[in-house]
Amino acid sequence: ISFLQLLIMEEAPNARKALLENYDNLLNVADYCCSNYIQSGEDNMKALEETKNFTTQSLASVAYQISTLASSVLSLLDVLLYSTLFYQ
């Protein structure tokens, strides 16, 4: 199996799956934060700080996954370019 086939058949679907899982996780975190804030009553500043922490962690996770996916796409484009040049 070539590197190009590996990228197309394995890495791209795996990266897509990871992004979809992250999407579901973000929805769960958002639901938790909303519920936690509503139930916090007088201690809503603590709930707000917790929400800020979750937001920071979530954004970092999404940025990392997008960066990883972008690197895979760039690798795929490099392989396509080199294979096109090689076979000309």
N, C-alpha and C positions, 0 to 999 in steps of 0.2 A: 504494500500500500504506500502510495506516495504521500509526501507532506501535504500536497494540495488536497488530495482525497481525504486525508485525516482532518484537515481544517474544515472542509465542506461537510463531511459526514458526521463528525464527532464534536469538534470544538464549537462550531456555530450553534448547533442545537443545544449543547450543554450551557453555553453562555446565555442563550435565550431562556432556557429553563430557569437558570439562576436569577435572571432579571424578573421573571414572572413570580418566582418564589419571594424575591425581595419585595415586589409589589404587594403580594398578599401579607407579608410580614409588616410592611408599612401601614397597611390598612388596620391590622390588628393593634399596632402600637398607637395609631391615631384614635381608635375606639377606646383603648385602655386610658389614654391620656385624657380624653374627653370625659369619660366616666369618672376617672379619678379626680378630675378638677371639680366636677359637679358634686361629688360625694365628699369633697374635702372640707366643705363648710368654712369655718373660721381660719383653717390652716391652708388657705388656697395659695399662698406664696410658696409653700413647700411643694405643692402639686405643680405649680408653674415652673419652678426650678427643675423638677424632675422631667417635665415636658421639654424644657430647653435642652437638657442633657440627652434625652432620647432623640430629639430633633438633630442635634449635632452628630450623634453616633450614626443615625440613619442616613444623613446627607453624606457623611464620610464613606459609608458602606456603598451607597449608590454611585458615588464618584469613583470609587475603586473598581466597581463592577463595570462601569461604562469605560473606564480606562483600559481594563483588561480586554473588553470586547473590541475596543478600537484598535488595540495592539494586534489582536487576532485578525481583524479586517485588513490592517496594513500588511501583515505577514502574507495574507492571502493575495493581496494585490501585488506584492513583491514577487511571489512565486509565479503568478500569472504573467507578470511582465517578463521575468527571466525565462520562463518556458516559451513565451512567444518569441523572444529574441533568439533563443537557442534553436528553435525549429524553423527560423526563417532562412 
